[in-house]
Structures are given as C-alpha cells and as structure tokens.
Amino acid sequence: MVQGDLWIPIAVLVVGFVAAVTIGSIAWYNSKRPPGWEETQRPDYIPKVDQDENS
C-alpha cells in the first residue's frame, strides 16, 4: 500500500463507525426501555419507527 493512500481505509472505518453508532442509537431509542428508563423522553432528533401489528 502506498503511503498516500492510507487515508482511504481509515475513512471507511470512521464512516462505518459513525453509521453503526447512528443506526444503533435509533434502534435503541425505538426499542423497549430498559428498567429505570421507562419514563424518559425520546430526543427530538431520533425518528419514530412504527412497528408492524403482524409481528
């Protein structure tokens, strides 16, 4: 690997980490709340995801 092209795999790792944290946060906020978190409010920047009635 050439020294100048080292930023490409690092950029892929950084973008993947940010995407995983974002998707994981959305999933966590839309899941059942763990004990002690039942009354917490959803942050405004987290989208509401509706669950299907058939599942």
N, C-alpha and C positions, 0 to 999 in steps of 0.2 A: 504494500500500500504506500502510495506517495505521501509525503509529509503534508502537502497542501490539501489533500482530500480527506483528512482526518475529521473535519467538521461534519461531514455527511452522516456517518453512523452516530455521532454524538447528537446531532439534530434529530435523527429518527428516534433515538432513545428518549430525548427530552419531550418531543411531541407525543410519543406513546405514553409516557408517564403522566403528562398533563391530561390526555384523553382518558386514561384509566381512572384518575382521581375524579375527574368531572363526571363521568358515567357512574362511577361507584357512589359518589355523593348524591346524585339524582336518585339512584336506586335505593339508597339507604333512607333518604327523606321520604320516599314514597312507600316504604315498607311499613310493617307494623312497628310501632315504637317499642324499644326495649324497656324493661321495668325501670320506672323512675323518669321516663321521658314521655309518658302518655299525654301530658298536658302542654307540651311545648308547641310553639307555633312554627309553621313552615316558613322559611325565609322567602321573601318576595321573588328572588331570582331563580328559585327552583320551580320548574314547571310541574303542574299537576298531571299525573298519569292515571287515567281511569282503568280499572280492572274489568275484564270481561265477566259477565254474570255466569257464563257456562263453565268456568274453570273451577 
